[in-house]
Amino acid sequence: MRDISIARFPAASLALAMVIAGTVGAFVTESGQHPVTVVFWRCVFGSLFLAAWCLLRGYLPDRTLSPSRLALAALGGVCMVLSWTAFFAGFAMTSIATTTIVYHVQPFFVVLIGVVFLKERISLDQLLWMLGAFVGVALAAGLVATHGHADAKWALGIALTLGAALLYAVATILAKGLGQQRAEITVLCQTLVGVVLLAPFADIGHPIAPPSWGWLAGIGILHTGIAYVLMNSAFPRLTTPVIGILTFIYPVVAIIIDWALYGHPLGPAQAAGMALIALASLGVRLGWRFPMRRVSAA
């Protein structure tokens, strides 16, 4: 099978993947299911799609899968599944827009994990960008607003979202240890782990309305299958600046959907927080240095 637009138009493929990802909050909300049940069915439908994709593309059977790689992928799968569950739980406690914005501090947790556990070095510029990002989280979370959002339920939703971002960062670090293993195989391992891990806790026996099945299947096929294939196929063909910019299509789409469908407009403080997180993320990814540091160095 020949590659379609994924190989020829990687920027368009990544942009489409980000648009799809930005709709996940609406799919979760419209399904009307508990976050654990949503993630379980996400893993079921995602596994079916990815298994079929990998077989059709000739990625399976993968003879490079050793017991150590499978164990590492399984551990990453546990982190990813717990991250999805916490992330989805945050939607109902805060809002789709707020949860999505706060979730985008993942890159800074990757840096922190590298510093604390992998003994990687961090520059003063990176530290300043990280501080700016977490100020952005405080603004995006509504902690400085006066509209009364920051109650106990809201705070719990923010805490769950930050926990989800941390778990996603751990899964990202673990995935780096898999070397050149295809991303589709890695995600397939993660979704299979999710099926086994969540089966005892998902409300499988409870009847699900027919419309909800469409939303659940969409989360598995669109957001876990198609979006991941598009993203992972585009990443090697794009530069870091392009990836950094296109990634923020995801929260912008989520913000628009939350406002248009659920009547949750973004306040000035939250908009400022989103802008600060985006700026800080680009600063870290692209190695931007603060002007005052360049002047002092000169």
C-alpha positions, 0 to 999 in steps of 0.5 A: 500500500502506498503512502497517501498525503501523510508522506507528501504533506506532513504539515497538513497531516499534523494540522489535521491530527491536531484538529481531530485531537481538539475535538476529544473533549466534545466526544467524551462529554457527548458519550455521557460515560464515566471516564474509566468506561470511556478510556476502556472503550477507547482502548478497545476500539483503538486496539482494533484499528491499530492492529488492522493498520499494522497488519495491512502495513506489514508492521506485524508481526514485529520480530524486534519486540523483545521481553524487555521492550514489551515490559517497557511499552506496557509500563508506558501503557499504564501511565498513558491509560491513567493519564487519559482517565485523569484528563477526561475526568478533568473535563467535567470538573472544570471545562474542556478549554481549561483542561486542554490548556493546562494539559499542555504543560506536558513538555515542562514535566518532561524537562523536570523528569530529565533533570531530577531522574536522568541528571540532565542539565537545565539552563537558566533560560529553560528554567525561566520559560518553565516558571512562565509556563506555570504562571500561565497554568495559574492564569488558565486555571482561573486562580486569579479570576473573580468569577468564582470558578476556583472552588474545591471541584474546580481545584480537583479538576486542575490537579487531575489535569496536572497529574495527567500531564505528568503521567503523559510525560513519564510515558513519553520518557519511557517511549524514548527507551524503545529506540526505533520501534514504530510508534503505531506498535508502541501505541497498540501495546499501550491500548492493549494494556489499557483493555486489560487494566481497565476491564475490571473497573469499567462499567461494561455490564451497564447498557450504553445508548446507541448514540454513545457507541458512536462517540466511544468508537470515534474516540478509539478510531479517530483520536487514538487511531487516525490521529496518532498515525497522522502525528507519528508519520508527520513528526520525522518529516517536520522541523521542530519550529513547525511542530511546535507551532502546529501543536497549538492547533489542538487547544485552539480547536478545544477552546472554540468547541467549548465556547460554541457548543457548551457556552464556556467562553475563555476569560481574559486571564485564561487567554493570557495563560494560554498565550503564556504557556504557548510562548513558554513551550515554543521558547523551550522547544526552540531554545530561545534565550531571554534578551537581557541574558544576551545583553549581559553576556555581551 
